[in-house]
Amino acid sequence: MSPAAIHEETPSQPQPAPHAAKRSAAIFSVFAAAVVTFLKLLTGLLTGSLGMLSEAAHSAIDLIASSITLFSVQVSDRPADADHNYGHGKVESLSAFVETGIMLASCIWIVTEAVRRILFHHRLADKLALNLSIWPFAVLLLSICVDFSRSRTLGRIAREHRSDALAADSVHFATDMWASLAVMIGLAATYAGQRLARPSLELADPIAALLVAGVILRVSWRLAQQTIDTLLDATPTADPSSDQSQPKDQLRSNLLRDLTAIPGVLSVDRLRTRRSGANYFADVTLGMPRNLTFQRSEQLTLAATEAVQRHLPGADVVVHTVPTASLAESVHDRIRAVAARRNLAIHEIGVQQYDHHLHVEQHLEVDETMPLRQAHELVTNLEAEMRREVPAISSILTHIESEPATIERPATIERDRELELRLRQVAAGFPEILDIHDVFVTRRRARTASRDGDHIQVSCHSTLPDDLPMARVHAVITALEGAFKLDAPEVDRLLIHPEPATDNRR
């Protein structure tokens, strides 16, 4: 399948439905991330909780990631243009790559600060005392609800429109819920440690921060794998939201199986697939029998395109065909294949076997203006290539015929008009024949031992009464054919199509 038509998108053009849905989801994600980040940061500063501050940092990353996603969605759905023939879908993967870097940097900061608080807990005890209240728990519960809502929304739209950026955000926000739960447990343990004078419980807050860092690291690793695979044009999976643990060669194996199962496809010489944003691209090279007609080759190409699109919906598929010799080819097929490679027309091929060797006779048509020397050299080269193709051939006899290269001369046309006039005069002697029309004269040059001239065939339509019995129709037509051939013996054949008077123009 070929790329979408290139056109310039103007602000006045209406946005397509998939783009509008992706854009709305991205805007909602940015708004939700901004509100949650502000509440977590404010609560972390008021309580002094590292776990809460790490969650605020995590949410800040969500805000940046959502903003990048919104930008990438705006750009990635632009149509292909002269500078970006495959569209702008890779922008989503690029934004995911930037998001991964930001997430890894936040992990380093959180881990460093958490380790410092654990190792120097006694020295920093006074500075790190938490001012606990109901507000951190309320903010975290609100964050879990918001993350649950936007994760489901983004995941659904990502699956519907095959969006890498929205799928990454969906997974990211799903893990935020577990991170928020870890921070809640850490805050509760710290509060219990202060109340019960158990210093060991007060370490729960930095430990919770380490858990949050672990969650971020896990999400970053998965996102990095997906992003790098897309940027390096790795073989895609059938579903962009599928688990990366799926075998990389599963899609390729399925495609090879379906392509080779198409009747007429001899081999799959090359299969390359890639993904750019929501769009799939496939480059397929198929070996097909070299004696196929153009029409049959086109049918196999369409079947191959449909086979790829069953696994990669809406894929842009380019199929290249390679003429291949099959085991089922006969000697006649192989001889014709040699002539076809040279764009030569041969016919009346005869193959005989003598003492385990083959003798071939064939007729070759060449332009009537071609000099004999050039025609003989053409035939010599053709016969040599046929012997290389079929080593069992010991001799070849080629009859060279001239193919008319000029338009019929006026003198011939004038003779055809004379034949038409004579046919009408003969038909006038049959009262049942009301009309003769659509007279057509064909001539074919004949060169045989018994005759050197034109084979002439005349065809026409005749009008007869509607109620005339078919037996009588046949008798009249037969009589007309005999009478005309007596009047024009140079005509080899007369073909008459009888028609009723009320419907004589079909």
C-alpha positions as CSV (number, residue, x, y, z in Angstrom):
1,M,0.0,0.0,0.0
2,S,1.4,3.5,-0.9
3,P,1.9,6.4,1.4
4,A,-1.0,8.9,2.0
5,A,-1.3,11.7,-0.5
6,I,1.0,14.7,0.4
7,H,-0.8,17.9,1.2
8,E,-0.3,21.0,3.3
9,E,-2.4,21.1,6.4
10,T,-3.8,24.6,7.2
11,P,-5.3,25.8,10.4
12,S,-8.7,26.0,8.8
13,Q,-8.8,22.3,8.0
14,P,-10.9,20.2,10.5
15,Q,-8.9,17.8,12.6
16,P,-9.7,14.1,12.1
17,A,-11.4,12.2,14.9
18,P,-8.4,10.1,16.0
19,H,-6.3,13.2,16.4
20,A,-9.0,15.0,18.4
21,A,-9.4,12.1,20.7
22,K,-5.6,11.8,21.3
23,R,-5.3,15.5,21.8
24,S,-8.1,15.7,24.3
25,A,-6.6,12.8,26.3
26,A,-3.2,14.5,26.4
27,I,-4.7,17.8,27.5
28,F,-6.6,16.1,30.3
29,S,-3.4,14.4,31.4
30,V,-1.4,17.7,31.6
31,F,-4.1,19.3,33.6
32,A,-4.4,16.4,36.1
33,A,-0.6,16.1,36.4
34,A,-0.3,19.9,37.2
35,V,-2.9,19.8,40.0
36,V,-1.5,16.6,41.6
37,T,2.1,17.9,41.4
38,F,1.2,21.2,43.2
39,L,-0.7,19.4,46.0
40,K,2.1,16.9,46.6
41,L,4.8,19.5,46.6
42,L,2.9,21.7,49.0
43,T,2.1,18.8,51.3
44,G,5.8,17.6,51.2
45,L,7.1,21.0,52.1
46,L,4.7,21.4,55.0
47,T,5.3,17.9,56.4
48,G,9.0,17.6,55.5
49,S,8.4,14.0,54.2
50,L,11.0,12.8,51.7
51,G,8.6,10.2,50.4
52,M,6.1,13.0,49.8
53,L,8.7,15.2,48.1
54,S,9.8,12.2,46.0
55,E,6.2,11.7,44.9
56,A,6.0,15.4,44.1
57,A,9.2,15.0,42.0
58,H,7.6,11.9,40.3
59,S,4.4,13.9,39.6
60,A,6.5,16.7,38.2
61,I,8.1,14.2,35.8
62,D,4.5,13.2,34.9
63,L,3.7,16.8,34.2
64,I,6.8,17.2,31.9
65,A,6.0,13.8,30.3
66,S,2.4,14.8,29.7
67,S,3.5,18.1,28.1
68,I,5.9,16.3,25.9
69,T,3.2,13.8,25.0
70,L,0.8,16.7,24.1
71,F,3.4,18.2,21.8
72,S,4.3,14.9,20.2
73,V,0.6,14.1,19.5
74,Q,0.2,17.5,17.9
75,V,3.1,16.9,15.6
76,S,3.0,13.1,15.0
77,D,-0.5,13.2,13.3
78,R,0.7,15.6,10.6
79,P,0.5,13.9,7.1
80,A,3.6,12.9,5.2
81,D,5.2,15.7,3.2
82,A,8.1,16.2,0.8
83,D,10.7,16.2,3.7
84,H,9.1,13.4,5.8
85,N,7.9,10.8,3.3
86,Y,6.9,8.4,6.1
87,G,5.0,10.9,8.2
88,H,5.9,12.4,11.6
89,G,5.1,9.4,13.8
90,K,8.7,9.0,15.1
91,V,8.1,12.2,17.1
92,E,6.2,10.2,19.7
93,S,9.1,7.8,20.1
94,L,11.5,10.7,20.4
95,S,9.4,12.3,23.1
96,A,9.3,9.0,25.0
97,F,13.1,8.9,24.8
98,V,13.4,12.4,26.4
99,E,10.9,11.3,29.1
100,T,13.0,8.3,29.9
101,G,16.1,10.5,30.5
102,I,14.1,12.8,32.8
103,M,12.8,9.8,34.8
104,L,16.3,8.3,35.2
105,A,17.7,11.7,36.5
106,S,14.9,11.9,39.1
107,C,15.8,8.3,40.3
108,I,19.3,9.4,40.9
109,W,18.3,12.3,43.1
110,I,15.7,10.3,45.1
111,V,18.1,7.4,45.8
112,T,20.9,9.8,46.8
113,E,18.7,11.7,49.2
114,A,17.1,8.6,50.7
115,V,20.5,6.9,51.3
116,R,21.8,10.1,52.9
117,R,18.8,10.1,55.3
118,I,19.2,6.4,56.2
119,L,23.0,6.6,56.8
120,F,22.9,9.9,58.7
121,H,19.5,9.4,60.4
122,H,20.7,10.2,63.9
123,R,22.6,13.3,62.9
124,L,19.7,14.6,60.8
125,A,16.9,13.5,63.2
126,D,16.0,17.0,64.3
127,K,16.0,18.4,60.8
128,L,14.0,15.6,59.4
129,A,11.2,15.4,61.9
130,L,7.9,15.1,60.1
131,N,4.9,17.4,60.8
132,L,2.3,14.8,60.1
133,S,-1.4,15.5,59.6
134,I,-4.4,14.2,57.6
135,W,-3.5,16.3,54.5
136,P,-0.7,14.0,53.1
137,F,-3.0,11.0,53.2
138,A,-5.9,13.0,51.6
139,V,-3.6,14.2,48.8
140,L,-2.2,10.7,48.2
141,L,-5.7,9.2,48.0
142,L,-6.7,12.0,45.6
143,S,-3.6,11.2,43.5
144,I,-4.4,7.5,43.4
145,C,-8.0,8.3,42.1
146,V,-6.7,10.7,39.5
147,D,-4.0,8.3,38.3
148,F,-6.5,5.4,38.0
149,S,-8.8,7.5,35.9
150,R,-6.3,8.9,33.5
151,S,-4.4,5.6,33.2
152,R,-7.6,3.9,32.0
153,T,-8.5,6.7,29.6
154,L,-5.0,7.0,28.1
155,G,-4.7,3.2,27.8
156,R,-8.0,2.9,25.9
157,I,-7.2,5.7,23.5
158,A,-3.7,4.4,23.0
159,R,-5.0,1.0,22.0
160,E,-7.6,2.4,19.7
161,H,-5.2,4.7,17.8
162,R,-1.9,2.9,18.3
163,S,-0.1,5.8,20.1
164,D,3.3,5.1,21.7
165,A,3.3,8.3,23.7
166,L,-0.2,7.7,25.2
167,A,0.6,4.1,25.9
168,A,3.7,5.0,27.8
169,D,1.8,7.6,29.8
170,S,-0.8,5.0,30.6
171,V,1.7,2.6,32.0
172,H,3.5,5.4,33.8
173,F,0.4,6.6,35.6
174,A,-0.6,3.1,36.5
175,T,2.6,2.7,38.5
176,D,2.1,6.0,40.2
177,M,-0.8,4.4,42.1
178,W,1.5,1.8,43.7
179,A,4.2,4.5,44.3
180,S,1.6,6.6,46.2
181,L,0.5,3.6,48.2
182,A,4.1,3.0,49.2
183,V,4.5,6.6,50.4
184,M,1.3,6.3,52.4
185,I,2.7,3.2,54.2
186,G,5.9,5.0,54.8
187,L,4.2,8.1,56.3
188,A,2.0,5.9,58.5
189,A,5.1,3.9,59.8
190,T,7.0,7.2,60.5
191,Y,4.0,8.6,62.4
192,A,3.8,5.4,64.4
193,G,7.6,5.5,65.1
194,Q,7.3,9.0,66.5
195,R,4.3,8.2,68.6
196,L,5.8,4.9,70.0
197,A,9.4,6.3,70.3
198,R,10.6,3.6,67.8
199,P,13.4,5.3,65.8
200,S,13.6,2.3,63.4
201,L,10.1,3.0,62.2
202,E,11.1,6.5,61.3
203,L,13.2,5.1,58.5
204,A,10.1,4.0,56.7
205,D,9.9,7.4,54.9
206,P,13.2,7.2,53.1
207,I,12.7,3.5,52.5
208,A,9.4,4.4,50.8
209,A,11.3,6.9,48.7
210,L,13.6,4.1,47.6
211,L,10.5,2.1,46.6
212,V,9.2,5.0,44.5
213,A,12.7,5.2,42.9
214,G,12.5,1.5,42.1
215,V,9.0,2.0,40.5
216,I,10.4,4.9,38.4
217,L,13.4,2.8,37.3
218,R,11.2,-0.1,36.3
219,V,8.9,2.2,34.2
220,S,12.0,3.9,32.7
221,W,13.5,0.6,31.7
222,R,10.4,-0.6,29.9
223,L,9.9,2.7,28.2
224,A,13.5,2.8,27.1
225,Q,13.1,-0.7,25.5
226,Q,10.0,0.3,23.6
227,T,11.5,3.7,22.5
228,I,14.9,2.2,21.3
229,D,13.1,-0.6,19.4
230,T,10.9,1.9,17.6
231,L,13.8,4.4,16.8
232,L,16.0,1.5,15.5
233,D,13.1,0.1,13.4
234,A,12.9,-3.2,15.2
235,T,10.2,-5.6,14.1
236,P,7.0,-4.4,15.6
237,T,4.4,-6.5,17.5
238,A,0.8,-6.7,16.2
239,D,-0.4,-4.7,19.2
240,P,1.6,-1.6,20.3
241,S,0.5,-2.1,23.8
242,S,1.6,-5.7,24.0
243,D,4.1,-6.9,26.5
244,Q,7.7,-6.6,25.4
245,S,8.4,-10.1,26.7
246,Q,6.6,-11.4,23.5
247,P,9.1,-13.1,21.2
248,K,10.6,-10.7,18.7
249,D,10.2,-13.1,15.8
250,Q,6.6,-14.0,16.4
251,L,5.2,-11.5,14.0
252,R,7.8,-12.3,11.4
253,S,7.0,-16.0,11.6
254,N,3.3,-15.4,11.2
255,L,3.8,-13.2,8.2
256,L,6.2,-15.6,6.5
257,R,3.7,-18.4,7.1
258,D,0.8,-16.5,5.6
259,L,2.8,-15.2,2.6
260,T,4.2,-18.6,1.6
261,A,0.7,-20.1,1.9
262,I,-0.6,-17.9,-1.0
263,P,-1.0,-20.1,-4.1
264,G,1.5,-19.0,-6.7
265,V,4.1,-17.5,-4.3
266,L,7.3,-19.6,-4.6
267,S,9.4,-17.8,-2.0
268,V,9.6,-14.8,0.4
269,D,13.0,-13.4,-0.4
270,R,12.8,-10.4,1.8
271,L,10.5,-9.2,4.6
272,R,11.1,-5.9,6.4
273,T,8.6,-4.3,8.8
274,R,8.8,-1.1,10.8
275,R,6.6,1.2,12.8
276,S,6.4,5.0,12.9
277,G,3.8,6.4,15.3
278,A,0.5,4.7,14.6
279,N,1.5,3.7,11.1
280,Y,3.1,0.4,10.0
281,F,5.3,0.0,6.9
282,A,6.2,-3.3,5.2
283,D,8.6,-4.1,2.4
284,V,8.1,-7.5,0.9
285,T,10.0,-9.2,-2.0
286,L,8.3,-12.3,-3.4
287,G,9.4,-14.9,-5.9
288,M,6.7,-15.7,-8.4
289,P,6.5,-18.0,-11.5
290,R,8.0,-16.1,-14.4
291,N,5.3,-17.2,-16.8
292,L,2.6,-15.4,-14.8
293,T,0.5,-12.8,-16.6
294,F,0.6,-9.2,-15.4
295,Q,-3.0,-9.6,-14.2
296,R,-2.2,-12.7,-12.1
297,S,0.9,-11.1,-10.7
298,E,-1.3,-8.2,-9.6
299,Q,-3.7,-10.5,-7.9
300,L,-0.9,-12.2,-6.0
301,T,0.4,-8.8,-5.0
302,L,-3.0,-7.8,-3.6
303,A,-3.2,-11.1,-1.7
304,A,0.2,-10.5,-0.1
305,T,-0.8,-7.0,0.9
306,E,-4.0,-8.3,2.6
307,A,-1.9,-11.0,4.4
308,V,0.4,-8.3,5.9
309,Q,-2.5,-6.1,6.8
310,R,-4.2,-8.9,8.7
311,H,-1.3,-8.7,11.2
312,L,-0.5,-5.0,10.8
313,P,-3.8,-3.2,10.3
314,G,-3.6,-0.3,7.9
315,A,0.0,-1.0,7.0
316,D,1.6,0.7,4.0
317,V,2.8,-2.4,2.0
318,V,5.2,-2.3,-0.9
319,V,5.5,-5.7,-2.7
320,H,8.4,-6.3,-5.2
321,T,8.1,-9.4,-7.4
322,V,11.0,-11.4,-8.7
323,P,10.4,-13.8,-11.7
324,T,11.5,-17.2,-10.6
325,A,11.8,-20.6,-12.4
326,S,9.6,-23.1,-10.8
327,L,10.0,-26.9,-10.7
328,A,6.6,-27.3,-12.5
329,E,7.8,-25.4,-15.6
330,S,7.7,-27.3,-18.8
331,V,10.2,-27.0,-21.7
332,H,7.7,-24.8,-23.5
333,D,7.4,-22.5,-20.5
334,R,11.2,-22.1,-20.2
335,I,11.5,-21.3,-23.9
336,R,8.8,-18.7,-23.6
337,A,10.4,-17.2,-20.5
338,V,13.6,-16.6,-22.5
339,A,11.7,-14.8,-25.2
340,A,9.7,-12.8,-22.7
341,R,12.9,-11.6,-21.0
342,R,13.9,-10.1,-24.4
343,N,10.4,-8.8,-25.0
344,L,10.1,-11.0,-28.2
345,A,6.9,-12.6,-29.5
346,I,7.2,-16.3,-30.3
347,H,4.4,-18.8,-31.2
348,E,3.8,-22.2,-32.6
349,I,6.5,-23.8,-30.5
350,G,7.2,-27.5,-31.3
351,V,9.5,-29.7,-29.2
352,Q,10.6,-33.2,-30.4
353,Q,13.0,-35.6,-28.8
354,Y,15.6,-37.6,-30.8
355,D,18.2,-39.8,-29.0
356,H,17.7,-38.1,-25.7
357,H,18.2,-34.7,-27.2
358,L,15.5,-32.0,-27.9
359,H,14.8,-30.3,-31.2
360,V,12.8,-27.1,-31.1
361,E,10.9,-25.3,-33.9
362,Q,9.4,-21.9,-33.3
363,H,8.1,-18.8,-35.1
364,L,9.4,-15.4,-34.2
365,E,7.8,-12.1,-35.2
366,V,10.0,-9.1,-35.9
367,D,9.3,-5.7,-37.3
368,E,8.9,-5.8,-41.1
369,T,11.4,-2.9,-41.5
370,M,14.2,-4.8,-39.7
371,P,17.2,-5.7,-42.0
372,L,17.9,-9.4,-42.4
373,R,21.3,-9.2,-40.8
374,Q,19.9,-7.6,-37.7
375,A,17.1,-10.1,-37.5
376,H,19.5,-13.1,-37.9
377,E,21.7,-11.8,-35.1
378,L,18.7,-11.4,-32.9
379,V,17.6,-15.0,-33.6
380,T,21.2,-16.3,-33.0
381,N,21.4,-14.6,-29.6
382,L,17.9,-15.8,-28.7
383,E,18.7,-19.4,-29.6
384,A,22.0,-19.4,-27.7
385,E,20.2,-18.2,-24.5
386,M,17.5,-20.9,-24.9
387,R,20.2,-23.5,-25.1
388,R,21.8,-22.2,-21.9
389,E,18.4,-22.2,-20.2
390,V,17.6,-25.8,-21.4
391,P,20.9,-27.7,-21.9
392,A,19.0,-30.7,-23.3
393,I,18.2,-28.7,-26.5
394,S,20.5,-29.7,-29.3
395,S,19.0,-27.8,-32.2
396,I,16.6,-24.9,-32.8
397,L,14.9,-23.9,-36.0
398,T,13.4,-20.4,-35.9
399,H,11.0,-19.2,-38.6
400,I,11.4,-15.5,-38.9
401,E,8.1,-13.7,-39.7
402,S,7.6,-10.0,-40.3
403,E,5.1,-8.2,-38.1
404,P,3.3,-5.3,-39.9
405,A,4.6,-2.0,-38.6
406,T,2.5,0.3,-40.7
407,I,-1.2,1.3,-40.7
408,E,-3.3,-0.3,-43.4
409,R,-2.9,1.4,-46.7
410,P,-5.8,3.2,-48.4
411,A,-5.8,0.7,-51.3
412,T,-6.6,-2.1,-48.9
413,I,-9.4,-0.1,-47.3
414,E,-10.8,0.6,-50.7
415,R,-10.8,-3.1,-51.5
416,D,-12.7,-3.8,-48.2
417,R,-15.4,-1.3,-49.2
418,E,-15.8,-3.1,-52.5
419,L,-16.3,-6.4,-50.6
420,E,-18.9,-4.8,-48.4
421,L,-20.8,-3.4,-51.5
422,R,-20.7,-6.9,-53.1
423,L,-22.0,-8.5,-49.9
424,R,-25.0,-6.1,-49.8
425,Q,-25.8,-6.8,-53.5
426,V,-25.8,-10.5,-52.9
427,A,-28.0,-10.1,-49.7
428,A,-30.5,-8.1,-51.8
429,G,-31.4,-11.4,-53.5
430,F,-32.8,-12.8,-50.2
431,P,-36.2,-11.2,-49.3
432,E,-36.0,-12.4,-45.7
433,I,-32.8,-10.3,-45.1
434,L,-34.0,-6.8,-44.3
435,D,-30.7,-5.2,-43.6
436,I,-26.9,-5.8,-43.6
437,H,-24.8,-3.6,-41.2
438,D,-21.6,-3.5,-39.1
439,V,-19.6,-5.1,-41.9
440,F,-16.0,-5.7,-40.9
441,V,-13.1,-7.1,-43.1
442,T,-9.9,-8.6,-41.6
443,R,-6.8,-9.7,-43.5
444,R,-4.0,-11.9,-42.2
445,R,-0.9,-12.4,-44.2
446,A,-0.3,-16.0,-45.2
447,R,2.9,-17.6,-46.3
448,T,2.5,-21.3,-46.9
449,A,3.7,-23.7,-49.5
450,S,0.3,-23.8,-51.1
451,R,-0.6,-20.1,-50.9
452,D,1.1,-16.7,-50.7
453,G,-1.5,-13.9,-50.1
454,D,-4.0,-12.6,-47.6
455,H,-6.5,-14.7,-45.6
456,I,-9.7,-12.6,-45.8
457,Q,-12.5,-12.9,-43.3
458,V,-15.7,-10.9,-43.5
459,S,-18.1,-10.5,-40.5
460,C,-21.5,-8.7,-40.5
461,H,-24.8,-8.3,-38.7
462,S,-28.1,-9.1,-40.6
463,T,-31.6,-8.1,-39.8
464,L,-34.4,-10.6,-40.3
465,P,-38.2,-10.7,-39.3
466,D,-38.9,-11.3,-35.6
467,D,-41.2,-14.3,-36.2
468,L,-39.0,-16.1,-38.7
469,P,-38.3,-19.7,-37.4
470,M,-34.7,-20.5,-36.5
471,A,-34.6,-23.3,-39.0
472,R,-35.4,-20.8,-41.8
473,V,-32.9,-18.3,-40.3
474,H,-30.2,-20.9,-40.5
475,A,-31.1,-21.8,-44.1
476,V,-31.1,-18.2,-45.3
477,I,-27.7,-17.4,-43.6
478,T,-26.1,-20.6,-45.1
479,A,-27.4,-19.7,-48.5
480,L,-26.1,-16.1,-48.2
481,E,-22.7,-17.5,-47.2
482,G,-22.6,-19.8,-50.2
483,A,-23.8,-17.1,-52.7
484,F,-21.3,-14.5,-51.4
485,K,-18.3,-16.9,-51.6
486,L,-19.2,-17.7,-55.2
487,D,-19.3,-14.0,-56.0
488,A,-16.1,-13.3,-54.0
489,P,-13.9,-16.5,-54.0
490,E,-11.0,-14.6,-52.5
491,V,-12.9,-14.5,-49.2
492,D,-12.0,-17.5,-46.9
493,R,-14.8,-17.1,-44.4
494,L,-18.1,-15.1,-43.9
495,L,-19.5,-14.8,-40.4
496,I,-23.1,-13.6,-40.0
497,H,-24.8,-12.6,-36.8
498,P,-28.6,-12.6,-37.2
499,E,-30.8,-10.1,-35.3
500,P,-34.6,-9.5,-35.0
501,A,-35.9,-6.4,-36.6
502,T,-37.1,-4.9,-33.3
503,D,-33.6,-5.3,-31.7
504,N,-30.9,-5.2,-34.3
505,R,-28.3,-3.1,-32.7
506,R,-26.9,-5.4,-30.1
